[in-house]
Amino acid sequence: MRFTTDTGGTFTDLIVEDDDGALHLFKSSTTPDDPIRGVIDVLKVAAGTMGMDLRTLLGKGELFIHGTTRAINAIITGNTARTALLTTKGNPDVLVFREGGRMEPFNFRVPYPDPYVPRALTFEVPERVLHDGTVAEELDLAALDAIIDRLEEERVEAIAVSLLWSIANPAHELKVQERLAERLPNVPVTLGHEVNPVIREYRRTTAAAIDASLKPLMADYMGNLEDRLREVGFGGRILVFTSQGGVLDAKDVARTPIHVINSGPAMAPVVGRYFADLDVGAANAIVADTGGTTYDVSLIRNREIPWAKETWIGQPFRGHMTGFPSVDVKSVGAGGGSIAWVDTGGMLHVGPRSAGAVPGPVAYGNGGTEPTVTDAALALGYLDPDNFLGGSMRLQVEAAAAAIERQVARPLGLSVDAAAAAILEVVTENMVKAIADITIAQGIDPASAVLIGGGGAAGLNSVLIARRLGCDQLIIPEVGPVLSASGGLVSDLSTHFREVLPTRTDAFDHDKVNELLKSLRARCEEFLAKNARGAIETHISFRLEGHYPSQVWDIDVPLPSGQVETAADVKALEEAFHRVHEELFAMADIGSPIEIIGWQAHVSARLRDEALGRMATDSIGAAISGTRHCYFKETGRVDTPVYSFGNMAIDERIEGPAIVESPLTTVVVDPGAVARRGASGSVIVDVAPSRQNGGA
């Protein structure tokens, strides 16, 4: 039996995969003051539903896979450890200077954020290593001891060490670490050349600073998670979602917590790719995960998970760059709990503020007073007030409608129905814009992709989103309400290693490159030997980071093998670079040599051999027949047939308007759309059948 959980801003999601492969889905409210309590709460819900006590349920468990927003929330709220930065003398402003760039180049009224580590806690270490690794100035140990005295006085809780050119020769960073371990043995330390060995010192330094600042918090969190799970009966292995779309052991995450900054959202593209291929054989997919607070979107292109080197916490250039590669997921403040409001000019807005888990939408009856997307969907008749979250929460229709009437309909001079529909239209536009940023802005036509809808609120307006994008099909997987959590069941145990070694294809250093690649392979094999027990299959792959001469920014290109032995191998490497460059930028400088800066090795271990199972009866819900009085812009109020996932036969077609629901989600099939059940259990919606059949 396997458990996978994802702690979101509003709900904590859980999937229990039983020994027969059936999937049981559960949700309960997130507890922001103690997220682990929310995990235990949802496990108790599962135990009660499955007819056993919590200890018995957990005692059957082999794996517990966990996604958490603990790290990102700590950074956003400033609740990280008091962190100091040690850097090379003469380079104290690396976190102040950053890499330049502005969202609004001529708006000088918007200040840059304060550096992640303040200048008052930045210390200059006398030393100097040159770009080729030679030591120009030995490390001054006496000066280092004086700095450590200051660190003790300042009562720092974590230390980041990022010296210039430590990537060429890490000897000085290692000596600093050794001295810190002697003098401050209880203070965690992160070394820049270990956590993010890249040639750009800002990215290396910010990664080291962020990682160090999270170590005390995440070590406590992971230790607490393990202790509390053991206390209630779990004896298996505990894994954690990473920002790279894989999983790692909880103890490894505690040692390098920067891996889990985007822990939950990074899983959605993994499982989105799985269903796009399984249900309709699509190579391109837009994966959208609608939570209570945010709308997370990503693009699967040619079945490849998207990666980003420039992951920002907050707005680009106005927030902090992690400097650490991760799955490319864009988030906007648009979700089921997003608040609708009218400004002084009479303009309707939805988000970015959210009602969150507490107090939640007005319909929850927990003290919320501002109307949300969930309230609008309820007022339109899309949600069953008596069957929300499987009946565990009764929604208050009158309160939701009254809040919409008071704060949206009356100021805009609309009926409650029209105001609620307008709320969904506005949030739909916000979501479409987020998708346009990762498709159209990158030269991709969204109409060429299938839309994957995940999250409990995904089905409310995903047909509208697909139509605005021109997508022909929408897929709502059975596990869609807990999409990110389900990614844990299909993801691999994985990590990656990087090294810097500059060379050019017209003067290729075969000996050094192959020695480095051999070292990277050895690190991968060591990882597998230590962590991949019970793996079905393992895989090691290599990539290079390079650019054309005179270019500034690098792109990643797969290496066909783990060695570059001959001139023909170098030629193949060049051709691979040209292909990727042309795919990304619509041009390639054929005949130009390639400057290679860095090398990567990716290692993964597959933990399951079988496909995902189907939802168990307790998660599908009872068969439903009947109608609900729903409002659609095209038809007004109309009696709308309601179906459940449980009574839709495979390949059965349902013409909109219709509602398809399970205990944890509702799919609105708008007028003109046609839904059918896929063999995997997914609801597949043809959003414009007439267009697909050659109509206008």
Long-range contacts (C-beta under 8 A, 24 or more apart in sequence): 1-57, 1-60, 1-61, 1-62, 2-61, 2-62, 2-63, 2-64, 2-65, 2-489, 3-43, 3-58, 3-61, 3-63, 3-64, 3-65, 3-234, 4-64, 4-65, 4-66, 4-67, 4-485, 4-486, 4-488, 4-489, 5-39, 5-42, 5-43, 5-64, 5-65, 5-66, 5-67, 5-485, 6-66, 6-67, 6-68, 6-241, 6-264, 6-267, 6-482, 6-484, 6-485, 6-488, 7-35, 7-38, 7-39, 7-66, 7-67, 7-68, 7-69, 7-70, 7-264, 8-69, 8-264, 8-291, 8-292, 8-293, 8-484, 9-69, 9-291, 9-292, 9-293, 9-294, 9-335, 9-337, 9-354, 9-356, 9-357, 10-291, 10-292, 10-293, 10-335, 10-336, 10-337, 10-354, 10-356, 10-357, 10-360, 11-291, 11-292, 11-357, 11-456, 12-38, 12-39, 12-41, 12-42, 13-42, 13-481, 13-482, 13-484, 13-485, 14-39, 14-42, 14-43, 14-45, 14-46, 14-482, 14-485, 15-479, 15-482, 15-485, 15-486, 15-488, 15-489, 16-46, 16-50, 16-57, 17-489, 17-613, 18-616, 19-60, 20-613, 21-610, 21-612, 21-613, 21-614, 22-613, 22-614, 22-615, 22-616, 23-478, 23-479, 23-486, 23-612, 23-613, 23-614, 23-615, 23-616, 23-619, 24-49, 24-50, 24-615, 24-616, 24-618, 24-619, 25-479, 25-481, 25-482, 25-615, 25-619, 25-662, 25-663, 25-664, 26-619, 26-664, 27-389, 27-456, 27-481, 27-482, 27-664, 28-392, 29-357, 29-358, 29-360, 30-357, 31-357, 32-356, 32-357, 32-358, 35-68, 35-69, 35-70, 36-221, 36-224, 36-225, 36-228, 39-66, 39-225, 40-228, 40-232, 43-232, 45-392, 49-618, 50-618, 54-232, 54-233, 55-232, 55-233, 56-233, 57-233, 58-229, 58-232, 58-233, 58-234, 58-235, 59-233, 59-234, 59-235, 61-234, 61-235, 61-236, 62-236, 62-237, 63-236, 63-237, 63-239, 63-607, 64-229, 64-234, 64-236, 64-237, 64-238, 64-239, 65-239, 65-240, 65-241, 65-247, 65-488, 65-489, 66-225, 66-238, 66-239, 66-240, 66-241, 66-250, 66-488, 67-240, 67-241, 67-263, 67-264, 67-267, 67-484, 67-485, 67-488, 68-221, 68-240, 68-241, 68-260, 68-263, 68-264, 69-263, 69-264, 70-217, 70-218, 70-221, 70-260, 71-214, 71-217, 71-218, 71-257, 71-258, 71-260, 71-261, 71-263, 72-261, 72-262, 72-263, 72-313, 74-214, 74-217, 75-210, 75-213, 75-214, 75-261, 75-313, 75-320, 76-313, 76-314, 79-217, 80-213, 80-214, 80-217, 81-156, 81-157, 81-158, 81-212, 81-213, 81-214, 81-215, 81-216, 81-217, 82-121, 82-154, 82-155, 82-156, 82-157, 82-158, 83-117, 83-121, 83-156, 83-157, 83-158, 83-159, 83-160, 83-209, 83-212, 83-213, 84-117, 84-121, 84-122, 84-123, 84-151, 84-154, 84-156, 84-158, 84-159, 84-160, 85-117, 85-121, 85-122, 85-123, 85-159, 85-160, 85-161, 85-162, 85-205, 85-208, 85-209, 86-123, 86-125, 86-147, 86-159, 86-160, 86-161, 86-162, 86-163, 86-176, 87-122, 87-123, 87-124, 87-125, 87-161, 87-162, 87-163, 87-164, 87-205, 88-124, 88-125, 88-127, 88-128, 88-163, 88-164, 89-124, 89-125, 89-126, 89-127, 89-128, 90-124, 91-124, 91-164, 91-201, 92-119, 92-122, 92-123, 92-124, 93-119, 94-162, 94-201, 94-202, 94-205, 95-122, 95-202, 95-205, 95-206, 95-209, 97-202, 98-202, 98-317, 98-321, 99-200, 99-202, 99-203, 99-321, 101-316, 101-317, 102-317, 103-315, 103-316, 103-317, 103-318, 110-318, 112-317, 112-318, 113-314, 113-318, 113-319, 113-320, 116-206, 116-209, 116-210, 116-213, 116-320, 117-160, 117-209, 117-213, 121-154, 121-156, 123-147, 123-150, 123-151, 125-163, 125-172, 125-176, 127-163, 127-172, 128-164, 129-163, 129-164, 129-165, 129-166, 129-168, 129-169, 129-171, 129-172, 130-165, 130-168, 131-165, 131-168, 132-168, 133-165, 133-168, 133-169, 134-169, 135-169, 135-171, 135-172, 139-172, 139-175, 139-176, 141-175, 141-179, 144-176, 144-179, 145-179, 145-183, 148-179, 148-180, 148-183, 148-184, 151-184, 151-187, 152-183, 152-184, 156-187, 157-187, 157-216, 158-187, 158-188, 158-189, 158-190, 158-212, 158-213, 158-215, 158-216, 159-184, 159-187, 159-188, 159-189, 159-190, 159-212, 160-189, 160-190, 160-192, 160-205, 160-208, 160-209, 160-211, 160-212, 160-213, 161-189, 161-190, 161-191, 161-192, 161-208, 162-191, 162-192, 162-201, 162-204, 162-205, 162-208, 162-209, 163-192, 164-201, 166-191, 166-192, 166-193, 167-192, 167-193, 167-197, 167-198, 167-199, 167-204, 167-499, 167-500, 168-500, 170-194, 188-212, 188-215, 188-216, 188-219, 190-215, 195-256, 195-258, 195-324, 196-258, 196-323, 196-324, 196-498, 197-498, 197-499, 197-500, 197-598, 198-323, 198-498, 198-500, 198-598, 199-500, 199-502, 199-597, 199-598, 200-323, 202-321, 202-323, 203-309, 203-321, 203-323, 203-324, 204-323, 205-323, 206-320, 206-321, 206-322, 206-323, 207-258, 207-322, 207-323, 207-324, 210-258, 210-261, 210-320, 210-322, 210-323, 210-324, 211-256, 211-257, 211-258, 214-257, 214-258, 215-254, 215-255, 215-257, 217-257, 218-253, 218-254, 218-257, 218-260, 219-254, 219-257, 221-254, 222-250, 222-251, 222-253, 222-254, 223-254, 225-250, 226-250, 239-488, 239-493, 241-266, 241-267, 241-484, 241-487, 241-488, 241-491, 242-266, 242-494, 242-495, 243-311, 243-324, 243-326, 243-327, 244-307, 244-325, 244-326, 244-327, 244-494, 244-495, 244-496, 245-269, 245-270, 245-305, 245-327, 245-487, 245-491, 245-494, 246-491, 246-492, 246-493, 246-494, 246-495, 246-604, 247-488, 247-491, 247-492, 247-493, 247-494, 247-607, 248-493, 248-494, 248-495, 248-531, 249-531, 252-495, 252-531, 258-322, 258-324, 259-495, 261-311, 261-313, 261-322, 261-324, 261-326, 262-311, 262-326, 262-327, 262-329, 264-484, 264-485, 265-289, 265-296, 265-327, 265-329, 265-331, 265-484, 266-326, 266-327, 266-329, 266-487, 267-483, 267-484, 267-485, 267-486, 267-487, 267-488, 267-491, 268-296, 268-298, 268-329, 268-454, 268-483, 268-484, 268-487, 269-298, 269-300, 269-305, 269-306, 269-327, 269-329, 269-487, 270-305, 270-327, 270-487, 270-490, 270-491, 271-454, 271-477, 271-479, 271-483, 271-484, 271-486, 271-487, 271-489, 271-490, 272-298, 272-300, 272-452, 272-454, 272-483, 273-300, 273-303, 273-305, 274-490, 274-612, 275-452, 275-475, 275-477, 275-680, 275-682, 276-300, 276-450, 276-452, 276-475, 277-303, 278-611, 278-680, 279-475, 279-477, 279-678, 279-679, 279-680, 279-682, 279-684, 280-450, 280-473, 280-475, 280-678, 280-684, 282-449, 282-450, 282-473, 284-444, 284-448, 284-449, 284-450, 285-449, 285-450, 285-451, 285-452, 286-435, 286-438, 286-439, 286-446, 286-449, 286-450, 286-451, 286-452, 286-469, 286-471, 287-452, 287-454, 287-483, 288-431, 288-435, 288-451, 288-452, 288-453, 288-454, 288-455, 288-458, 288-462, 288-465, 289-454, 289-455, 289-458, 289-483, 289-484, 290-334, 290-335, 290-336, 290-431, 290-453, 290-454, 290-455, 290-456, 290-457, 290-458, 290-460, 290-462, 291-335, 291-336, 291-455, 291-456, 291-457, 292-335, 292-336, 292-337, 292-354, 292-355, 292-356, 292-357, 292-360, 292-456, 292-457, 293-333, 293-335, 293-337, 293-338, 293-354, 293-356, 294-331, 294-332, 294-333, 294-334, 294-335, 294-354, 295-331, 295-332, 295-333, 295-334, 295-335, 295-430, 295-431, 295-434, 296-329, 296-330, 296-331, 297-329, 297-330, 297-331, 297-332, 297-431, 297-434, 297-435, 297-438, 298-327, 298-328, 298-329, 298-330, 298-438, 299-328, 299-438, 299-439, 299-442, 299-444, 299-449, 300-449, 301-444, 306-438, 307-556, 325-496, 328-438, 330-434, 330-437, 330-438, 331-434, 332-430, 332-431, 332-433, 332-434, 334-373, 334-427, 334-430, 334-431, 334-434, 335-373, 335-455, 335-457, 336-361, 336-372, 336-373, 336-374, 336-377, 336-455, 336-456, 336-457, 336-460, 337-361, 337-372, 337-373, 337-374, 338-372, 338-373, 338-427, 339-370, 339-371, 339-372, 340-370, 340-371, 340-372, 340-373, 340-375, 340-376, 340-404, 340-407, 340-408, 340-423, 340-426, 341-370, 341-407, 341-408, 342-407, 342-408, 342-411, 342-412, 346-411, 346-412, 348-408, 348-412, 348-422, 348-423, 348-426, 349-426, 350-423, 350-426, 350-427, 350-430, 351-427, 351-430, 361-400, 362-396, 362-399, 362-400, 362-402, 362-403, 363-395, 363-396, 363-397, 363-399, 363-400, 364-393, 364-395, 364-396, 365-394, 365-396, 365-399, 369-403, 370-403, 370-407, 371-400, 371-403, 371-404, 371-407, 371-408, 371-423, 373-423, 373-424, 373-427, 373-457, 373-460, 374-400, 374-457, 375-400, 375-401, 375-403, 375-404, 375-420, 376-400, 376-404, 376-419, 376-420, 376-421, 376-423, 376-424, 377-420, 377-424, 377-457, 377-460, 377-666, 377-668, 379-404, 379-416, 379-417, 379-420, 380-417, 380-420, 380-421, 380-424, 380-630, 380-631, 381-628, 381-629, 381-630, 381-631, 381-637, 381-640, 382-460, 382-628, 382-630, 382-659, 382-666, 382-668, 383-666, 384-628, 384-642, 384-661, 384-666, 387-621, 387-661, 387-663, 389-663, 389-664, 390-621, 390-663, 390-664, 391-663, 417-631, 417-636, 417-637, 420-631, 421-631, 421-632, 421-633, 424-460, 424-461, 424-464, 425-464, 427-461, 428-461, 428-464, 428-465, 428-468, 429-468, 431-461, 431-465, 432-465, 432-468, 432-469, 435-465, 435-469, 439-469, 443-586, 445-470, 446-470, 446-471, 447-471, 447-472, 450-474, 450-475, 451-475, 452-477, 452-483, 453-480, 454-480, 454-481, 454-483, 454-484, 455-480, 455-481, 455-483, 456-481, 456-664, 456-665, 457-665, 458-483, 458-665, 459-660, 459-665, 459-666, 459-667, 459-668, 459-683, 460-666, 460-668, 461-668, 462-667, 462-685, 463-656, 463-668, 463-669, 463-670, 463-673, 463-685, 463-687, 464-670, 466-685, 466-687, 467-670, 467-687, 467-688, 471-687, 472-686, 472-687, 472-688, 472-691, 472-692, 473-684, 473-685, 473-686, 473-687, 474-684, 474-685, 474-687, 475-678, 475-682, 475-683, 475-684, 475-685, 476-665, 476-667, 476-682, 476-683, 476-685, 477-680, 477-681, 477-682, 478-614, 478-615, 478-620, 478-645, 478-662, 478-680, 478-681, 478-682, 479-612, 479-615, 480-665, 480-682, 481-662, 481-664, 481-665, 482-664, 486-612, 489-608, 489-612, 490-608, 490-612, 492-604, 492-605, 492-606, 492-607, 493-531, 493-532, 493-535, 493-604, 493-605, 493-607, 494-602, 494-603, 494-604, 494-605, 495-527, 495-602, 495-603, 496-600, 496-601, 496-602, 496-603, 497-523, 497-524, 497-600, 497-601, 497-603, 498-598, 498-599, 498-600, 498-601, 499-598, 499-599, 500-597, 500-598, 500-599, 501-596, 501-598, 501-599, 502-595, 502-596, 502-597, 503-595, 503-596, 504-549, 504-593, 504-594, 504-595, 504-596, 505-570, 505-573, 505-574, 505-593, 505-594, 505-596, 506-593, 508-564, 508-570, 510-564, 510-565, 513-564, 513-599, 514-563, 514-564, 514-565, 516-599, 517-542, 517-562, 517-563, 517-564, 517-599, 517-601, 518-562, 518-563, 520-562, 520-599, 520-600, 520-601, 521-562, 521-601, 523-601, 524-601, 524-603, 527-603, 528-603, 528-605, 531-605, 532-605, 534-607, 535-605, 535-606, 535-607, 536-605, 536-606, 536-607, 536-608, 536-609, 537-605, 537-606, 538-603, 538-604, 538-605, 538-606, 539-603, 539-604, 539-605, 539-606, 540-601, 540-602, 540-603, 541-601, 541-602, 542-599, 542-600, 542-601, 542-602, 543-599, 543-600, 543-602, 544-573, 544-577, 544-596, 544-598, 544-599, 544-600, 545-596, 545-597, 545-598, 545-599, 545-600, 546-577, 546-594, 546-595, 546-596, 546-597, 547-594, 547-595, 547-597, 548-581, 548-589, 548-592, 548-594, 548-595, 549-592, 549-593, 549-595, 551-595, 554-597, 554-598, 555-580, 555-581, 555-584, 556-580, 556-600, 562-601, 612-680, 614-680, 614-681, 615-645, 615-662, 615-681, 617-646, 619-662, 619-663, 619-664, 620-644, 620-645, 620-646, 620-662, 620-663, 621-645, 621-646, 621-661, 621-662, 621-663, 622-646, 623-647, 624-661, 628-659, 630-657, 630-659, 630-668, 632-657, 632-670, 632-671, 634-670, 634-671, 634-672, 635-671, 645-677, 645-681, 645-683, 648-677, 648-683, 649-677, 650-677, 650-678, 650-679, 651-676, 651-677, 652-676, 652-677
